[in-house]
Each structure stands twice: as C-alpha cells, then as structure tokens.
Amino acid sequence: MTDALVGKNRADALPKNWEPQNLEADIYNNWVEKGYFTADPASEKPGYSIVLPPPNVTGQLHMGHALDHTLADSLVRRKRMQGFEVLWLPGMDHAGIATQSKVEAMLQETEGKSRYDYGREEFIKRVWEWKEQYGGTITTQMRAIGDSVDWSREAFTMDDNLSRAVQTIFKMLFDKGMIYRDYRLVNWSPVLETAVSDIEVVYKDVEGELVSIRYGSLNDDEPHLIVATTRVETMLGDVAIAVHPDDERYKDLIGKEFDHPFRDDLKLKVVADDYVDMEFGTGAVKITPAHDPNDYEMGLRHNLDMPIIMDKTGRIADTGTQFDGLTREDARVKVREALAEQGRIAKEVRPYVHSVGHSERSGEAIEPRLSLQWFVKVEQLAKMAGDAVREGDTKIHPEGMEKRYFEWVDNMHDWTISRQLWWGHRIPIWYGPEGEVVCVGPDEEPPAGYEQDPDVLDTWFSSALWPFSTMGWPEKTAELEKFYPTSVLVTAYDILFFWVARMMMFGTFAANETPEVLGAGPEGRPQIPFKDLYLHGLVRDEKGRKMSKSLGNGINPMDWVDEYGADALRFALARGANPGVDLPIGEDNAQAARNFATKLYNATKFALMNGAAVGELPPREELTDADRWILDRLEEVRSRVDERLDDYQFAKANEDLYHFIWDELCDWYLEIAKTQIPRDEETAQGRNTQIVLGRALDVVLRLLHPTMPFITEVLWQALTEEESITQATWPTEADTNGGAATDEVAATRIEDAIKLITELRRFRADQGVKPSQKVPGQIDFVAADLEGQETLVRDIAKVQAPGEDFSSSASIEMRLSQTTLDVALDTSGTVDVAAERKRLEKELAAAQKELESTAKQLGNEQFLSNAPEAVVAKIRDRQQLAQEESERLTTRLEALK
C-alpha cells in the first residue's frame, strides 16, 4: 500500500468535522484510566510539582479558575513531555463560612431548622453529608477542561491527615508564644455572627447621612466641640474627642472632659493626636475605639476605655440606655432623634455617599467590633517570608510584583485566626475548671474535665499548609522527598496577600522546625514551599470591566466548553495571559480559538490525505527550498516557544504558535506542498515533502498540546499511529532542522515567492478575476532568482505560462529582495464588467457606511471620555481600514469606466 493511500485511510478515520463535544470526555477518561497523570515518587526522573490552589467545596468553575487551571496544566503537560516525574496535586478547601452558610440555608429551607436545633455534632454530620452529595461539582468541571491532575492524591482540607498537620503547627506556634488570645478590632458579620477576613469584605457605595453632633455646652460661649459622623449610633461608645495638637482653636480644650449625652458611666476626654486633619470638617473627630479601626489605634495610643456597644447580632447592647435591643439601623434613627431633642444636632443632616464594607457571604454591612479572638504573631514569620524572596529562594514572576509582596509582608499586622463557626478545624485549646489553658497536639488527650474552645480556625490557616500538608507533613514521606519544595505556584495576584504570603510564612516556619522532613533551604535559610511564584491577572470582560452579577457580564466557562470545546476555552485564555496583567475576554476570543482549532483540524486531515507521514528527515541537500524554509521556521518557533514558556510568557508563546500554524504552515507550506507532491505517482521529491509536512505537523501538535490537549491528541494519534501525545517527548532542535544552520537563500526565495503570489492574488481580485480562473502571465523567474519556484507560483497564483498569442492587458510592478519585477498579465475576457461594477459599488457602500459609523463614535466626546482606551483604538483601526478600502474600491471603479 502506498504512503499516500495510508495517509488517506488515516484521514478518513478522522471524523468529518472537529466536534469536540463528542470526543473530549472519552479522551479524558482514557487518560485517567491509563494512569498518565499519576505521579510516582519512586521514579528516577527529576521531580516537578504544582499544587492546585484549592477551590471552595461549595464552588463552581469560573473564568478565573479556568485561566489558573489552563496555565498550570500547560506547565505540567510540557514537563511530562520533557521527561520529568510530574505531580499536579488537586484538592478542595472546606470553605468554613461559605459551606456552613449554604448548609444552614438548605436546612432552613427544607426543614425549617437552624443549626442550634441540631446541636454542634449533628450539624457537622449534616455538613459532611452535604459535602459528599454536592461538593464535587468543580471536580467534574476540572475534568471537562482537561486538567491533568493526579486524582489519586485528591486532598480536602478537612481530611484526617491534613487536620493532623493543622493541629501540629498550631501547637508548635502556641508553644513558642506565637499564638495568643486577646481583644482586638476585627471585621464582624452580624448575620454570620463571626469574625471574617479582609478578603471576605467587599466595599460598596452607600447613600447615608452626615450628622454633626455637639458635645459639651449648648451655649456657644462655653466649651464645646462639634464632630460629624455617618454612623451616629456609634456615639453610644464614644469615649473621647481628638483634635490636632497644633490646632489653635482647640488647644485650651485638650485634657478637658465632656459629659456623654446618654451615658453617666462615660466621660469624653479631649485628646491631641496627629492623625486628625485639622483642615477637614471641624477638625475634631469622635473616638469609638471598639467600633472603628482608626479610633481603635487612637484608643491604644491614649490608653482609652473601649466599651463594646453591640452584641454579636449587631444590636445595641450593654449601654444602659433606652437604645439597648435596637438594630444598628433603628438605633441610627432613634439616636439622631434623641440628640435633636437635646439640641445637639449642630447642623442640618445631609445626604452623604460613602464606601462601606459588606460581608461577601451574607451581604450585610460589616461591623468593626472589638472581640476576643485568637491571633498569630506574624513579625518573625513575615520576616522569613520576605527574606525568602529577597534572597532569591523564591522568584516572583513578573518581577514587578515583588514590590507589592514586600509592602504586605513588611507591614503585616497580627493575623486573626479564630472564627465563631462550627464547620472547620476546631481550635485545639482546652480550658480547665479553674481557667487553665492547655494546647493539645494530635497525639495527645485533653485533661479530664476540660472543655474545648468553641471557635474554629480561619480557612486560610489550613490552606497555608497546603503545599506540604497534602504531601504528608508532619510525617517524612516519599512525596515530600521527591516533590517538595514545589516547583511553581500558579495563582492570581489578588490573593498574593491572603494566601501566598501565608503559605510562605507557614512553609518557612515548618521547615525551620522540621528540617529533617521538609529539607534544608539554601545557605542555612529555611526551605521554601515553592521555587517560582507566577502571578497572572484577573479575567475581565471585553471592555475591561470586572465580571459581576450586577453588570450581567459574567461568563460561565462551561458554556464555552459546551459551545466551542475545552481547547477553544483554554487557547483563548492562554493566548491572553501576560504575567500580572488583567485579561479582557469575550465571545470573539472563543470563536477565534474555535476557528483556529478547525483550521488545524482541516489542515492536518488534508495533509494526511496528501500522504503526510512521520519518518526520518531526508538529508538537507535533497530538500526543496520550501522544505528547508519550513523546517528552519519550525525551529525558530520551537526555540522561541521554549524560551517564552520557561519565562511564563504564555500569551507570547501561544501567539507565536498561532501565527506560525495559521499563516505559514497552513496557509503557505501546505499549499506549496501540494505542488511538490504529484497526484498520480510517487517521486523522491514528493516523498521528501510528505515527510517534511508530517514532521512539521508532528512538532506543532506537540508544542500546542499543553494548551490544546484534546485536538492535538486526536490529530497526533492519526498522524503517528502512536498511543497518546501525553506520552510523546517535547520537541527539540533535533526534531526540526537537525541543528543545521538556517538556509538564508531558501528563506529569501520562499519569502519572495510568497510576496509574488500575494500580489498576483490581490491584483486578480482587484481585476474581478474569479479565484479558480487561470490567466496567462509573463514572469521573469530567472531575474528574480525564482526559477526553482515557478511551478508553485503559477499553480498557487493561477497564472499559467503565456502562449504564442499572449497579449498583455495589465501589468504589475513589485519590489522583491533581488530585483524590481514587472509581471504582465492577460486578463482580457475574464471579467464581466457590469457584474463587477455592481459588486464593487455594493462593497463601497458598506465601506462608506462603516466610515460614517466610526466617525460618529469618534466624534462623540462623552463616548471618548468614558470608553476604555483599547475600545477607542479598535474603532480608530476600523475607521482607517474603511478609509483604505473606500479609496481602493473607488480607484477600481474608475478603472472599469
């Protein structure tokens, strides 16, 4: 059987069209069943590891996840092909607040009960049941987009071994005096009745009111001060009024005390503090230390009392006033009214829009509240985390993000780690009957009669251990020895502070305490949890706006998978992923990626039908200029892609591949190869071209596989008849041009031939010649040093050799690398002038309509001031293109007169 026939049979075995929805699930399941993604710590291959940032067990895949997973998967697939033993470890976070809230809402809706109706133990049991039934949505979606994770090692932050790690590091920190309990100001959620982290607070503009309160005498001639507030109810906890020490207006009042309008147990002392801006408002500020972050700091500086005026539900409590029991909102009205009755509203109450933090989970306004919580002392931990980056043990990509990292770790406040929840890792502190405090480790039993602290740990506490707890720490394991520290962490820059810095702190601390388990770091420094930190940007809509429910601009990545295929989703994301830069994306990106997949599929199938095959490359001297040119270009692209990916430049690497595959391999070399492969017989040149074509496809499929795993699997199997592209080796220079020097002469000839064909095609189109119609043409191939390219130029450009009766009706002059070439064509009788004029007039009308539309948009000052710069630039490009098209069509119509 001839090679051409073999190739045709392989092409016929492929589906007629690329329809990923029919193939991807089966392909993925086969990969998993064959164990292609399972890591072997006993392997002699060098280790490479990534831990997946654990998504919430309540969550579903969003575009940020899809980007994160695409980039990490690109890295691990490439490393497997490069001969590494790769561990990509998946897992989920128990998501304390989110999960408890979801289960509580479900129980309330289905059974009309709260968690208190069940009790702690029974409620936790119900949460586990919910987790088993509903907690796997995101893992199904991960399979759908092709994540090549080691599912045999899937972890959950509440697993027994991970819980053991949590208890171990808690006790280590506690025993060193680095965990303590104290009253501090925290973000408090009155609905959830717990402290929440900064990342769980979202800020919204709220229409409120500005109330000016008069403290002191109601007589203008006697001592008094006026302060303004948007939260008038908090004055129930006011203990002082601050003024600037240099403010001459109030110097005589510093140290004086005023009576509280409603509370006999409080006096308001006037204190001097540099924090006060004497140019803003009245230059006097009320101080409520237990309910405002800035006031809290001033309260510490001036040793002020800190009365808490709200209970855990946000109701006024323990003030001894008529306002006790009111909600914050009701108290705001009642307190203002009561102050007005006393004559203490100094100015007219006016509307005031200000930014207020809200609970991301429950939606209500966050209450800054003094609360008894557990904290981690971070000074020593933060220093180790900062030193690891300063010393180059961990490298941040892009480098510009280092500044933000240092700003955080160098100015970190002690970390609130307790949450007033039931779902989570319960704090391993036990209290005795006489107030004794004991920290209980994982292998210890609490003393008889002791009761455990009711709080649980912040979710970030357990996820800070993720890189090493998932591999067995505190035990010494083969996984830690082989795969730790991890090679790179891939995540978005917006959790640099909340998660990344905490992993660096706990990772370096745990290494310091257990170097025999985690290994020693360089030059006596603690071991780090990851060598590289790659920070990508956030996914935004095509106008650069943050995706949100309120704007209705969110994109469900699974919708794109269903419509365009997982490869299209992944390629659209990877092609726009520049380090640390936000990624605007829309439907056009998905369609373009799908079109690219279709182009690659059809081109490969066509190549197979023309006998493309994988074999040993023929000697260079036996290849045509076009063969040598494509192999040299293949090596340039391979080398550049390697360089880009080593530097985490995913966008540039995929852009290089896109243009090479589409513009050069598919649009040009495939066309050229057709002219070099005879249809009816096998020749040495034709066989060489089939092998070169097969090699080019083999290499680009392997280069593209990390980003587009599904289509490359199908096409590579058809091309090579090998088991799986996941088991293929990563391309090297030996696969492309065998290390040969670039053939500059061949490159010049092919580039000139392409330019000549392009100009001939353009001229034919301008003349209205049908694409399939051949026209005679006189071309001096010798003068252009293209005598060896005559066949491909004439075949592709549809310009036949002139006969004896040739008569030129048109000519083109073009500049090639060697000469200025004049081409004479005979287009007489090939154009229906009336039909051509009608077509051109229709196109001209469309171009002029586009000109009018773009001119209207660019002439709108309001639009120009509000639209993103990228959008405006795109419209200017459209206007320029329409202008050029209009001029071209007008010229052509004039010529047809």
WOTA-V585772 format. One record per helix or strand. SS is the DSSP state (H for helix, E for strand). FROM is the first residue (numbers start at 1). TO is the last residue. Records with the same first field share a line. If there is no record, write none. Layout:
SS: FROM-TO, FROM-TO
This chain:
H: 3-13, 20-22, 24-33, 63-81, 96-111, 115-118, 120-134, 137-144, 151-153, 160-175, 198-200, 232-237, 251-253, 293-301, 328-342, 379-390, 399-409, 459-463, 466-469, 478-483, 493-513, 515-518, 522-524, 557-564, 566-574, 587-609, 620-622, 625-646, 650-676, 684-705, 709-720, 725-727, 733-736, 744-767, 787-797, 833-858, 861-866, 869-895
E: 47-51, 55-56, 85-89, 91-93, 155-156, 179-189, 194-196, 201-216, 224-229, 240-243, 257-259, 267-272, 284-287, 310-310, 315-316, 327-327, 345-345, 350-359, 365-365, 367-376, 395-397, 415-416, 418-419, 426-426, 429-431, 437-439, 451-452, 456-457, 486-492, 530-536, 539-540, 546-546, 579-579, 583-584, 775-778, 799-801, 810-815, 820-826
